[in-house]
């Protein structure tokens, strides 16, 4: 379970099955989540990449 903030519903507990995709970027991991409100939210998580 993950806690996210939805602009429509407020704080929501989201199970892993609601994860639509994970994308690794230089600025962290982008997690696209299908919320109960019907929208797809993008959450950035993980540690930021350090400059070389």
PDBQT receptor file of N, H, CA, C and O in Angstrom, charges set to zero:
ATOM      1  N   UNK A   1       0.835  -1.176   0.000  1.00  0.00    +0.000 N 
ATOM      2  CA  UNK A   1       0.000   0.000   0.000  1.00  0.00    +0.000 C 
ATOM      3  C   UNK A   1       0.884   1.245   0.000  1.00  0.00    +0.000 C 
ATOM      4  O   UNK A   1       1.935   1.287   0.640  1.00  0.00    +0.000 OA
ATOM      5  N   UNK A   2       0.429   2.244  -0.730  1.00  0.00    +0.000 N 
ATOM      6  H   UNK A   2      -0.424   2.210  -1.250  1.00  0.00    +0.000 HD
ATOM      7  CA  UNK A   2       1.123   3.529  -0.803  1.00  0.00    +0.000 C 
ATOM      8  C   UNK A   2       0.138   4.629  -0.473  1.00  0.00    +0.000 C 
ATOM      9  O   UNK A   2      -1.046   4.543  -0.798  1.00  0.00    +0.000 OA
ATOM     10  N   UNK A   3       0.637   5.653   0.168  1.00  0.00    +0.000 N 
ATOM     11  H   UNK A   3       1.599   5.723   0.431  1.00  0.00    +0.000 HD
ATOM     12  CA  UNK A   3      -0.190   6.815   0.477  1.00  0.00    +0.000 C 
ATOM     13  C   UNK A   3       0.124   7.897  -0.546  1.00  0.00    +0.000 C 
ATOM     14  O   UNK A   3       1.272   8.321  -0.674  1.00  0.00    +0.000 OA
ATOM     15  N   UNK A   4      -0.906   8.349  -1.280  1.00  0.00    +0.000 N 
ATOM     16  H   UNK A   4      -1.839   8.004  -1.175  1.00  0.00    +0.000 HD
ATOM     17  CA  UNK A   4      -0.741   9.444  -2.231  1.00  0.00    +0.000 C 
ATOM     18  C   UNK A   4      -1.744  10.534  -1.879  1.00  0.00    +0.000 C 
ATOM     19  O   UNK A   4      -2.680  10.315  -1.111  1.00  0.00    +0.000 OA
ATOM     20  N   UNK A   5      -1.531  11.706  -2.452  1.00  0.00    +0.000 N 
ATOM     21  H   UNK A   5      -0.770  11.885  -3.076  1.00  0.00    +0.000 HD
ATOM     22  CA  UNK A   5      -2.503  12.783  -2.270  1.00  0.00    +0.000 C 
ATOM     23  C   UNK A   5      -3.212  13.028  -3.592  1.00  0.00    +0.000 C 
ATOM     24  O   UNK A   5      -2.577  13.350  -4.596  1.00  0.00    +0.000 OA
ATOM     25  N   UNK A   6      -4.527  12.875  -3.589  1.00  0.00    +0.000 N 
ATOM     26  H   UNK A   6      -5.043  12.613  -2.774  1.00  0.00    +0.000 HD
ATOM     27  CA  UNK A   6      -5.364  13.123  -4.762  1.00  0.00    +0.000 C 
ATOM     28  C   UNK A   6      -6.023  14.486  -4.581  1.00  0.00    +0.000 C 
ATOM     29  O   UNK A   6      -6.602  14.743  -3.526  1.00  0.00    +0.000 OA
ATOM     30  N   UNK A   7      -5.953  15.379  -5.592  1.00  0.00    +0.000 N 
ATOM     31  H   UNK A   7      -5.482  15.170  -6.449  1.00  0.00    +0.000 HD
ATOM     32  CA  UNK A   7      -6.595  16.690  -5.470  1.00  0.00    +0.000 C 
ATOM     33  C   UNK A   7      -8.105  16.594  -5.250  1.00  0.00    +0.000 C 
ATOM     34  O   UNK A   7      -8.692  17.476  -4.623  1.00  0.00    +0.000 OA
ATOM     35  N   UNK A   8      -8.740  15.535  -5.758  1.00  0.00    +0.000 N 
ATOM     36  H   UNK A   8      -8.263  14.819  -6.267  1.00  0.00    +0.000 HD
ATOM     37  CA  UNK A   8     -10.193  15.382  -5.617  1.00  0.00    +0.000 C 
ATOM     38  C   UNK A   8     -10.602  14.708  -4.315  1.00  0.00    +0.000 C 
ATOM     39  O   UNK A   8     -11.548  15.142  -3.657  1.00  0.00    +0.000 OA
ATOM     40  N   UNK A   9      -9.881  13.636  -3.940  1.00  0.00    +0.000 N 
ATOM     41  H   UNK A   9      -9.113  13.284  -4.474  1.00  0.00    +0.000 HD
ATOM     42  CA  UNK A   9     -10.286  12.811  -2.801  1.00  0.00    +0.000 C 
ATOM     43  C   UNK A   9      -9.462  13.031  -1.540  1.00  0.00    +0.000 C 
ATOM     44  O   UNK A   9      -9.842  12.560  -0.467  1.00  0.00    +0.000 OA
ATOM     45  N   UNK A  10      -8.344  13.736  -1.649  1.00  0.00    +0.000 N 
ATOM     46  H   UNK A  10      -8.036  14.118  -2.520  1.00  0.00    +0.000 HD
ATOM     47  CA  UNK A  10      -7.468  13.919  -0.494  1.00  0.00    +0.000 C 
ATOM     48  C   UNK A  10      -6.470  12.771  -0.416  1.00  0.00    +0.000 C 
ATOM     49  O   UNK A  10      -6.117  12.189  -1.442  1.00  0.00    +0.000 OA
ATOM     50  N   UNK A  11      -6.014  12.440   0.781  1.00  0.00    +0.000 N 
ATOM     51  H   UNK A  11      -6.301  12.912   1.615  1.00  0.00    +0.000 HD
ATOM     52  CA  UNK A  11      -5.053  11.355   0.963  1.00  0.00    +0.000 C 
ATOM     53  C   UNK A  11      -5.741  10.017   0.745  1.00  0.00    +0.000 C 
ATOM     54  O   UNK A  11      -6.816   9.762   1.288  1.00  0.00    +0.000 OA
ATOM     55  N   UNK A  12      -5.103   9.154  -0.064  1.00  0.00    +0.000 N 
ATOM     56  H   UNK A  12      -4.230   9.361  -0.505  1.00  0.00    +0.000 HD
ATOM     57  CA  UNK A  12      -5.667   7.856  -0.413  1.00  0.00    +0.000 C 
ATOM     58  C   UNK A  12      -4.605   6.775  -0.272  1.00  0.00    +0.000 C 
ATOM     59  O   UNK A  12      -3.448   6.983  -0.637  1.00  0.00    +0.000 OA
ATOM     60  N   UNK A  13      -5.001   5.619   0.259  1.00  0.00    +0.000 N 
ATOM     61  H   UNK A  13      -5.941   5.450   0.555  1.00  0.00    +0.000 HD
ATOM     62  CA  UNK A  13      -4.143   4.442   0.259  1.00  0.00    +0.000 C 
ATOM     63  C   UNK A  13      -4.366   3.716  -1.057  1.00  0.00    +0.000 C 
ATOM     64  O   UNK A  13      -5.499   3.383  -1.404  1.00  0.00    +0.000 OA
ATOM     65  N   UNK A  14      -3.293   3.470  -1.787  1.00  0.00    +0.000 N 
ATOM     66  H   UNK A  14      -2.372   3.740  -1.506  1.00  0.00    +0.000 HD
ATOM     67  CA  UNK A  14      -3.375   2.861  -3.104  1.00  0.00    +0.000 C 
ATOM     68  C   UNK A  14      -2.635   1.520  -3.078  1.00  0.00    +0.000 C 
ATOM     69  O   UNK A  14      -1.469   1.477  -2.685  1.00  0.00    +0.000 OA
ATOM     70  N   UNK A  15      -3.287   0.422  -3.490  1.00  0.00    +0.000 N 
ATOM     71  H   UNK A  15      -4.234   0.457  -3.809  1.00  0.00    +0.000 HD
ATOM     72  CA  UNK A  15      -2.602  -0.874  -3.546  1.00  0.00    +0.000 C 
ATOM     73  C   UNK A  15      -1.696  -0.960  -4.783  1.00  0.00    +0.000 C 
ATOM     74  O   UNK A  15      -1.905  -0.221  -5.746  1.00  0.00    +0.000 OA
ATOM     75  N   UNK A  16      -0.703  -1.843  -4.770  1.00  0.00    +0.000 N 
ATOM     76  H   UNK A  16      -0.533  -2.443  -3.988  1.00  0.00    +0.000 HD
ATOM     77  CA  UNK A  16       0.222  -1.978  -5.897  1.00  0.00    +0.000 C 
ATOM     78  C   UNK A  16      -0.471  -2.274  -7.230  1.00  0.00    +0.000 C 
ATOM     79  O   UNK A  16       0.047  -1.888  -8.278  1.00  0.00    +0.000 OA
ATOM     80  N   UNK A  17      -1.595  -2.927  -7.221  1.00  0.00    +0.000 N 
ATOM     81  H   UNK A  17      -2.016  -3.240  -6.370  1.00  0.00    +0.000 HD
ATOM     82  CA  UNK A  17      -2.278  -3.265  -8.482  1.00  0.00    +0.000 C 
ATOM     83  C   UNK A  17      -2.778  -2.022  -9.228  1.00  0.00    +0.000 C 
ATOM     84  O   UNK A  17      -3.142  -2.117 -10.400  1.00  0.00    +0.000 OA
ATOM     85  N   UNK A  18      -2.800  -0.861  -8.565  1.00  0.00    +0.000 N 
ATOM     86  H   UNK A  18      -2.505  -0.785  -7.613  1.00  0.00    +0.000 HD
ATOM     87  CA  UNK A  18      -3.241   0.375  -9.206  1.00  0.00    +0.000 C 
ATOM     88  C   UNK A  18      -2.092   1.129  -9.874  1.00  0.00    +0.000 C 
ATOM     89  O   UNK A  18      -2.312   2.178 -10.480  1.00  0.00    +0.000 OA
ATOM     90  N   UNK A  19      -0.858   0.603  -9.770  1.00  0.00    +0.000 N 
ATOM     91  H   UNK A  19      -0.679  -0.249  -9.278  1.00  0.00    +0.000 HD
ATOM     92  CA  UNK A  19       0.279   1.217 -10.456  1.00  0.00    +0.000 C 
ATOM     93  C   UNK A  19       0.141   0.929 -11.947  1.00  0.00    +0.000 C 
ATOM     94  O   UNK A  19       0.048  -0.229 -12.354  1.00  0.00    +0.000 OA
ATOM     95  N   UNK A  20       0.128   1.975 -12.752  1.00  0.00    +0.000 N 
ATOM     96  H   UNK A  20       0.203   2.915 -12.422  1.00  0.00    +0.000 HD
ATOM     97  CA  UNK A  20       0.020   1.817 -14.205  1.00  0.00    +0.000 C 
ATOM     98  C   UNK A  20       1.393   1.614 -14.827  1.00  0.00    +0.000 C 
ATOM     99  O   UNK A  20       1.569   0.745 -15.682  1.00  0.00    +0.000 OA
ATOM    100  N   UNK A  21       2.377   2.420 -14.398  1.00  0.00    +0.000 N 
ATOM    101  H   UNK A  21       2.234   3.126 -13.704  1.00  0.00    +0.000 HD
ATOM    102  CA  UNK A  21       3.726   2.269 -14.944  1.00  0.00    +0.000 C 
ATOM    103  C   UNK A  21       4.754   2.910 -14.026  1.00  0.00    +0.000 C 
ATOM    104  O   UNK A  21       4.430   3.765 -13.201  1.00  0.00    +0.000 OA
ATOM    105  N   UNK A  22       6.006   2.476 -14.187  1.00  0.00    +0.000 N 
ATOM    106  H   UNK A  22       6.268   1.782 -14.857  1.00  0.00    +0.000 HD
ATOM    107  CA  UNK A  22       7.162   3.042 -13.494  1.00  0.00    +0.000 C 
ATOM    108  C   UNK A  22       8.177   3.436 -14.559  1.00  0.00    +0.000 C 
ATOM    109  O   UNK A  22       8.469   2.654 -15.464  1.00  0.00    +0.000 OA
ATOM    110  N   UNK A  23       8.714   4.647 -14.450  1.00  0.00    +0.000 N 
ATOM    111  H   UNK A  23       8.477   5.282 -13.714  1.00  0.00    +0.000 HD
ATOM    112  CA  UNK A  23       9.715   5.125 -15.402  1.00  0.00    +0.000 C 
ATOM    113  C   UNK A  23      10.883   5.704 -14.626  1.00  0.00    +0.000 C 
ATOM    114  O   UNK A  23      10.711   6.614 -13.815  1.00  0.00    +0.000 OA
ATOM    115  N   UNK A  24      12.077   5.172 -14.878  1.00  0.00    +0.000 N 
ATOM    116  H   UNK A  24      12.218   4.434 -15.538  1.00  0.00    +0.000 HD
ATOM    117  CA  UNK A  24      13.274   5.662 -14.208  1.00  0.00    +0.000 C 
ATOM    118  C   UNK A  24      13.820   6.848 -14.997  1.00  0.00    +0.000 C 
ATOM    119  O   UNK A  24      14.071   6.730 -16.197  1.00  0.00    +0.000 OA
ATOM    120  N   UNK A  25      14.008   7.994 -14.334  1.00  0.00    +0.000 N 
ATOM    121  H   UNK A  25      13.805   8.091 -13.359  1.00  0.00    +0.000 HD
ATOM    122  CA  UNK A  25      14.540   9.192 -14.982  1.00  0.00    +0.000 C 
ATOM    123  C   UNK A  25      15.739   9.706 -14.194  1.00  0.00    +0.000 C 
ATOM    124  O   UNK A  25      16.050   9.188 -13.122  1.00  0.00    +0.000 OA
ATOM    125  N   UNK A  26      16.405  10.719 -14.722  1.00  0.00    +0.000 N 
ATOM    126  H   UNK A  26      16.152  11.140 -15.593  1.00  0.00    +0.000 HD
ATOM    127  CA  UNK A  26      17.533  11.331 -14.015  1.00  0.00    +0.000 C 
ATOM    128  C   UNK A  26      17.090  12.065 -12.751  1.00  0.00    +0.000 C 
ATOM    129  O   UNK A  26      17.913  12.335 -11.876  1.00  0.00    +0.000 OA
ATOM    130  N   UNK A  27      15.830  12.384 -12.646  1.00  0.00    +0.000 N 
ATOM    131  H   UNK A  27      15.162  12.165 -13.357  1.00  0.00    +0.000 HD
ATOM    132  CA  UNK A  27      15.317  13.147 -11.506  1.00  0.00    +0.000 C 
ATOM    133  C   UNK A  27      14.557  12.291 -10.501  1.00  0.00    +0.000 C 
ATOM    134  O   UNK A  27      13.991  12.821  -9.546  1.00  0.00    +0.000 OA
ATOM    135  N   UNK A  28      14.534  10.993 -10.698  1.00  0.00    +0.000 N 
ATOM    136  H   UNK A  28      14.994  10.562 -11.474  1.00  0.00    +0.000 HD
ATOM    137  CA  UNK A  28      13.841  10.095  -9.789  1.00  0.00    +0.000 C 
ATOM    138  C   UNK A  28      12.973   9.120 -10.566  1.00  0.00    +0.000 C 
ATOM    139  O   UNK A  28      13.034   9.074 -11.794  1.00  0.00    +0.000 OA
ATOM    140  N   UNK A  29      12.178   8.356  -9.870  1.00  0.00    +0.000 N 
ATOM    141  H   UNK A  29      12.128   8.393  -8.872  1.00  0.00    +0.000 HD
ATOM    142  CA  UNK A  29      11.292   7.370 -10.474  1.00  0.00    +0.000 C 
ATOM    143  C   UNK A  29       9.907   7.985 -10.605  1.00  0.00    +0.000 C 
ATOM    144  O   UNK A  29       9.352   8.485  -9.626  1.00  0.00    +0.000 OA
ATOM    145  N   UNK A  30       9.347   7.950 -11.809  1.00  0.00    +0.000 N 
ATOM    146  H   UNK A  30       9.797   7.544 -12.604  1.00  0.00    +0.000 HD
ATOM    147  CA  UNK A  30       7.988   8.440 -12.031  1.00  0.00    +0.000 C 
ATOM    148  C   UNK A  30       7.033   7.255 -11.962  1.00  0.00    +0.000 C 
ATOM    149  O   UNK A  30       7.178   6.278 -12.697  1.00  0.00    +0.000 OA
ATOM    150  N   UNK A  31       6.070   7.357 -11.081  1.00  0.00    +0.000 N 
ATOM    151  H   UNK A  31       5.952   8.151 -10.484  1.00  0.00    +0.000 HD
ATOM    152  CA  UNK A  31       5.088   6.299 -10.891  1.00  0.00    +0.000 C 
ATOM    153  C   UNK A  31       3.728   6.837 -11.314  1.00  0.00    +0.000 C 
ATOM    154  O   UNK A  31       3.223   7.794 -10.727  1.00  0.00    +0.000 OA
ATOM    155  N   UNK A  32       3.136   6.221 -12.332  1.00  0.00    +0.000 N 
ATOM    156  H   UNK A  32       3.545   5.444 -12.809  1.00  0.00    +0.000 HD
ATOM    157  CA  UNK A  32       1.801   6.614 -12.786  1.00  0.00    +0.000 C 
ATOM    158  C   UNK A  32       0.799   5.691 -12.113  1.00  0.00    +0.000 C 
ATOM    159  O   UNK A  32       0.885   4.468 -12.222  1.00  0.00    +0.000 OA
ATOM    160  N   UNK A  33      -0.154   6.300 -11.413  1.00  0.00    +0.000 N 
ATOM    161  H   UNK A  33      -0.224   7.293 -11.324  1.00  0.00    +0.000 HD
ATOM    162  CA  UNK A  33      -1.098   5.556 -10.582  1.00  0.00    +0.000 C 
ATOM    163  C   UNK A  33      -2.516   5.839 -11.041  1.00  0.00    +0.000 C 
ATOM    164  O   UNK A  33      -2.887   6.992 -11.260  1.00  0.00    +0.000 OA
ATOM    165  N   UNK A  34      -3.310   4.782 -11.186  1.00  0.00    +0.000 N 
ATOM    166  H   UNK A  34      -3.009   3.846 -11.008  1.00  0.00    +0.000 HD
ATOM    167  CA  UNK A  34      -4.732   4.920 -11.483  1.00  0.00    +0.000 C 
ATOM    168  C   UNK A  34      -5.466   5.105 -10.158  1.00  0.00    +0.000 C 
ATOM    169  O   UNK A  34      -5.575   4.167  -9.368  1.00  0.00    +0.000 OA
ATOM    170  N   UNK A  35      -5.964   6.307  -9.918  1.00  0.00    +0.000 N 
ATOM    171  H   UNK A  35      -5.875   7.069 -10.559  1.00  0.00    +0.000 HD
ATOM    172  CA  UNK A  35      -6.620   6.648  -8.656  1.00  0.00    +0.000 C 
ATOM    173  C   UNK A  35      -8.083   6.202  -8.678  1.00  0.00    +0.000 C 
ATOM    174  O   UNK A  35      -8.658   5.949  -9.737  1.00  0.00    +0.000 OA
ATOM    175  N   UNK A  36      -8.659   6.115  -7.500  1.00  0.00    +0.000 N 
ATOM    176  H   UNK A  36      -8.192   6.321  -6.640  1.00  0.00    +0.000 HD
ATOM    177  CA  UNK A  36     -10.070   5.756  -7.368  1.00  0.00    +0.000 C 
ATOM    178  C   UNK A  36     -10.992   6.823  -7.950  1.00  0.00    +0.000 C 
ATOM    179  O   UNK A  36     -12.149   6.535  -8.256  1.00  0.00    +0.000 OA
ATOM    180  N   UNK A  37     -10.496   8.056  -8.108  1.00  0.00    +0.000 N 
ATOM    181  H   UNK A  37      -9.557   8.290  -7.860  1.00  0.00    +0.000 HD
ATOM    182  CA  UNK A  37     -11.324   9.132  -8.666  1.00  0.00    +0.000 C 
ATOM    183  C   UNK A  37     -11.458   9.014 -10.182  1.00  0.00    +0.000 C 
ATOM    184  O   UNK A  37     -12.263   9.720 -10.789  1.00  0.00    +0.000 OA
ATOM    185  N   UNK A  38     -10.670   8.123 -10.800  1.00  0.00    +0.000 N 
ATOM    186  H   UNK A  38     -10.016   7.550 -10.307  1.00  0.00    +0.000 HD
ATOM    187  CA  UNK A  38     -10.725   7.942 -12.242  1.00  0.00    +0.000 C 
ATOM    188  C   UNK A  38      -9.589   8.611 -12.989  1.00  0.00    +0.000 C 
ATOM    189  O   UNK A  38      -9.426   8.394 -14.190  1.00  0.00    +0.000 OA
ATOM    190  N   UNK A  39      -8.801   9.421 -12.298  1.00  0.00    +0.000 N 
ATOM    191  H   UNK A  39      -8.934   9.597 -11.322  1.00  0.00    +0.000 HD
ATOM    192  CA  UNK A  39      -7.677  10.107 -12.935  1.00  0.00    +0.000 C 
ATOM    193  C   UNK A  39      -6.407   9.283 -12.785  1.00  0.00    +0.000 C 
ATOM    194  O   UNK A  39      -6.319   8.400 -11.931  1.00  0.00    +0.000 OA
ATOM    195  N   UNK A  40      -5.422   9.584 -13.630  1.00  0.00    +0.000 N 
ATOM    196  H   UNK A  40      -5.494  10.301 -14.324  1.00  0.00    +0.000 HD
ATOM    197  CA  UNK A  40      -4.106   8.979 -13.507  1.00  0.00    +0.000 C 
ATOM    198  C   UNK A  40      -3.167  10.041 -12.964  1.00  0.00    +0.000 C 
ATOM    199  O   UNK A  40      -2.944  11.067 -13.607  1.00  0.00    +0.000 OA
ATOM    200  N   UNK A  41      -2.617   9.798 -11.786  1.00  0.00    +0.000 N 
ATOM    201  H   UNK A  41      -2.798   8.964 -11.264  1.00  0.00    +0.000 HD
ATOM    202  CA  UNK A  41      -1.691  10.736 -11.153  1.00  0.00    +0.000 C 
ATOM    203  C   UNK A  41      -0.256  10.278 -11.396  1.00  0.00    +0.000 C 
ATOM    204  O   UNK A  41       0.009   9.087 -11.556  1.00  0.00    +0.000 OA
ATOM    205  N   UNK A  42       0.661  11.235 -11.422  1.00  0.00    +0.000 N 
ATOM    206  H   UNK A  42       0.446  12.203 -11.292  1.00  0.00    +0.000 HD
ATOM    207  CA  UNK A  42       2.086  10.941 -11.546  1.00  0.00    +0.000 C 
ATOM    208  C   UNK A  42       2.755  11.369 -10.247  1.00  0.00    +0.000 C 
ATOM    209  O   UNK A  42       2.618  12.511  -9.809  1.00  0.00    +0.000 OA
ATOM    210  N   UNK A  43       3.480  10.433  -9.639  1.00  0.00    +0.000 N 
ATOM    211  H   UNK A  43       3.591   9.505  -9.995  1.00  0.00    +0.000 HD
ATOM    212  CA  UNK A  43       4.185  10.685  -8.380  1.00  0.00    +0.000 C 
ATOM    213  C   UNK A  43       5.668  10.452  -8.636  1.00  0.00    +0.000 C 
ATOM    214  O   UNK A  43       6.046   9.420  -9.191  1.00  0.00    +0.000 OA
ATOM    215  N   UNK A  44       6.509  11.402  -8.235  1.00  0.00    +0.000 N 
ATOM    216  H   UNK A  44       6.202  12.240  -7.784  1.00  0.00    +0.000 HD
ATOM    217  CA  UNK A  44       7.957  11.217  -8.343  1.00  0.00    +0.000 C 
ATOM    218  C   UNK A  44       8.464  10.699  -7.014  1.00  0.00    +0.000 C 
ATOM    219  O   UNK A  44       8.147  11.253  -5.961  1.00  0.00    +0.000 OA
ATOM    220  N   UNK A  45       9.242   9.646  -7.061  1.00  0.00    +0.000 N 
ATOM    221  H   UNK A  45       9.499   9.196  -7.916  1.00  0.00    +0.000 HD
ATOM    222  CA  UNK A  45       9.754   9.026  -5.849  1.00  0.00    +0.000 C 
ATOM    223  C   UNK A  45      11.212   8.622  -6.079  1.00  0.00    +0.000 C 
ATOM    224  O   UNK A  45      11.742   8.802  -7.175  1.00  0.00    +0.000 OA
ATOM    225  N   UNK A  46      11.839   8.092  -5.075  1.00  0.00    +0.000 N 
ATOM    226  H   UNK A  46      11.409   7.946  -4.185  1.00  0.00    +0.000 HD
ATOM    227  CA  UNK A  46      13.222   7.651  -5.197  1.00  0.00    +0.000 C 
ATOM    228  C   UNK A  46      14.199   8.783  -4.955  1.00  0.00    +0.000 C 
ATOM    229  O   UNK A  46      13.813   9.945  -4.832  1.00  0.00    +0.000 OA
ATOM    230  N   UNK A  47      15.447   8.429  -4.892  1.00  0.00    +0.000 N 
ATOM    231  H   UNK A  47      15.760   7.484  -4.992  1.00  0.00    +0.000 HD
ATOM    232  CA  UNK A  47      16.516   9.392  -4.672  1.00  0.00    +0.000 C 
ATOM    233  C   UNK A  47      16.871  10.082  -5.979  1.00  0.00    +0.000 C 
ATOM    234  O   UNK A  47      16.919   9.439  -7.028  1.00  0.00    +0.000 OA
ATOM    235  N   UNK A  48      17.117  11.367  -5.925  1.00  0.00    +0.000 N 
ATOM    236  H   UNK A  48      17.078  11.889  -5.072  1.00  0.00    +0.000 HD
ATOM    237  CA  UNK A  48      17.532  12.097  -7.131  1.00  0.00    +0.000 C 
ATOM    238  C   UNK A  48      18.911  11.626  -7.570  1.00  0.00    +0.000 C 
ATOM    239  O   UNK A  48      19.765  11.300  -6.745  1.00  0.00    +0.000 OA
ATOM    240  N   UNK A  49      19.111  11.597  -8.872  1.00  0.00    +0.000 N 
ATOM    241  H   UNK A  49      18.418  11.862  -9.542  1.00  0.00    +0.000 HD
ATOM    242  CA  UNK A  49      20.421  11.236  -9.415  1.00  0.00    +0.000 C 
ATOM    243  C   UNK A  49      21.428  12.323  -9.054  1.00  0.00    +0.000 C 
ATOM    244  O   UNK A  49      21.120  13.512  -9.136  1.00  0.00    +0.000 OA
ATOM    245  N   UNK A  50      22.619  11.918  -8.660  1.00  0.00    +0.000 N 
ATOM    246  H   UNK A  50      22.869  10.953  -8.594  1.00  0.00    +0.000 HD
ATOM    247  CA  UNK A  50      23.647  12.889  -8.302  1.00  0.00    +0.000 C 
ATOM    248  C   UNK A  50      24.372  13.364  -9.554  1.00  0.00    +0.000 C 
ATOM    249  O   UNK A  50      24.531  12.608 -10.512  1.00  0.00    +0.000 OA
ATOM    250  N   UNK A  51      24.807  14.610  -9.540  1.00  0.00    +0.000 N 
ATOM    251  H   UNK A  51      24.677  15.224  -8.762  1.00  0.00    +0.000 HD
ATOM    252  CA  UNK A  51      25.560  15.172 -10.668  1.00  0.00    +0.000 C 
ATOM    253  C   UNK A  51      26.910  14.482 -10.776  1.00  0.00    +0.000 C 
ATOM    254  O   UNK A  51      27.517  14.120  -9.768  1.00  0.00    +0.000 OA
ATOM    255  N   UNK A  52      27.372  14.306 -11.998  1.00  0.00    +0.000 N 
ATOM    256  H   UNK A  52      26.879  14.600 -12.816  1.00  0.00    +0.000 HD
ATOM    257  CA  UNK A  52      28.683  13.664 -12.214  1.00  0.00    +0.000 C 
ATOM    258  C   UNK A  52      29.804  14.644 -12.089  1.00  0.00    +0.000 C 
ATOM    259  O   UNK A  52      30.968  14.274 -12.241  1.00  0.00    +0.000 OA
TER     260      UNK A  52
